[in-house]
Amino acid sequence: MAGRLGILAIATLVLATTFAAHSTWAQDNTTERIAISELKQKLDSGEEFLLIDVREDEELERDGAIAGAVHIPMGELDARMKDIPKDISLVFY
């Protein structure tokens, strides 16, 4: 648990309930930042959401990962947006 919280402490978290199909990073009323403590509550409660780790490979190897997170490096995110479900809450870090 301490390792997972350490990773959370360095993460910038964005909760996006939906994404516009034509705009990867559209800022609209369904996108918000959440606090690390709120992500911890979501993880602990078993709430259903998809956690996406956008750090590069070197960062992931150096710092570890949160169990259950999907790794999509920031440099690949645009190309892989079609693979990300649109019907679930998303948290990027």
C-alpha positions as CSV (number, residue, x, y, z in Angstrom):
1,M,0.0,0.0,0.0
2,A,2.8,2.5,0.8
3,G,4.3,2.0,-2.7
4,R,0.9,2.7,-4.3
5,L,0.5,5.9,-2.3
6,G,4.0,7.0,-3.2
7,I,3.1,6.7,-6.9
8,L,0.0,8.6,-6.2
9,A,1.9,11.4,-4.5
10,I,3.8,12.2,-7.7
11,A,0.9,11.8,-10.1
12,T,-1.2,14.5,-11.7
13,L,-4.7,13.1,-11.8
14,V,-7.5,13.9,-14.2
15,L,-10.9,12.2,-14.0
16,A,-12.7,12.2,-17.3
17,T,-16.1,10.7,-17.4
18,T,-16.3,10.9,-21.2
19,F,-14.1,11.9,-24.0
20,A,-15.3,13.7,-27.2
21,A,-14.6,11.3,-30.1
22,H,-12.9,14.0,-32.2
23,S,-10.9,15.7,-29.5
24,T,-8.4,13.8,-27.3
25,W,-7.9,16.5,-24.6
26,A,-11.2,18.4,-24.9
27,Q,-11.7,20.4,-21.8
28,D,-15.4,20.4,-21.1
29,N,-17.7,20.0,-18.1
30,T,-17.1,16.3,-17.9
31,T,-13.3,16.7,-17.2
32,E,-12.0,17.5,-13.7
33,R,-8.9,17.2,-11.6
34,I,-9.2,15.0,-8.5
35,A,-7.0,15.0,-5.4
36,I,-4.8,12.0,-4.6
37,S,-6.9,11.3,-1.5
38,E,-10.0,11.0,-3.8
39,L,-8.3,8.5,-6.0
40,K,-7.3,6.5,-3.0
41,Q,-10.9,6.5,-1.9
42,K,-12.0,5.3,-5.3
43,L,-9.4,2.5,-5.2
44,D,-10.3,1.5,-1.7
45,S,-14.0,1.4,-2.3
46,G,-13.8,-0.7,-5.4
47,E,-15.5,2.0,-7.5
48,E,-15.4,1.1,-11.2
49,F,-13.2,3.2,-13.4
50,L,-10.2,2.8,-15.7
51,L,-6.9,4.0,-14.4
52,I,-4.5,5.0,-17.2
53,D,-0.8,5.6,-16.4
54,V,0.6,8.0,-19.1
55,R,4.2,8.0,-17.8
56,E,7.0,6.9,-20.1
57,D,8.5,3.5,-19.8
58,E,11.6,4.7,-17.9
59,E,9.4,6.4,-15.3
60,L,7.3,3.3,-14.9
61,E,10.3,1.1,-14.4
62,R,11.9,3.5,-12.0
63,D,8.9,4.3,-9.9
64,G,6.6,1.3,-10.2
65,A,2.9,1.3,-11.0
66,I,-0.5,1.2,-9.4
67,A,-2.0,-2.3,-9.6
68,G,-4.6,-2.6,-12.3
69,A,-3.6,0.6,-14.1
70,V,-3.3,0.4,-17.9
71,H,0.0,1.8,-19.2
72,I,-0.3,4.0,-22.3
73,P,2.7,6.4,-22.5
74,M,1.8,10.0,-23.2
75,G,3.6,9.8,-26.6
76,E,1.2,7.0,-27.7
77,L,-2.0,8.4,-26.2
78,D,-3.4,10.1,-29.3
79,A,-2.9,7.0,-31.4
80,R,-4.5,4.7,-28.8
81,M,-7.5,6.8,-27.9
82,K,-9.7,4.6,-30.1
83,D,-8.8,1.7,-27.8
84,I,-9.9,3.4,-24.6
85,P,-13.5,2.7,-23.6
86,K,-15.9,5.7,-23.6
87,D,-18.5,4.2,-21.3
88,I,-16.5,4.2,-18.1
89,S,-14.9,6.9,-15.9
90,L,-11.3,7.4,-16.7
91,V,-8.5,8.6,-14.5
92,F,-5.2,9.6,-16.1
93,Y,-2.0,10.0,-14.1
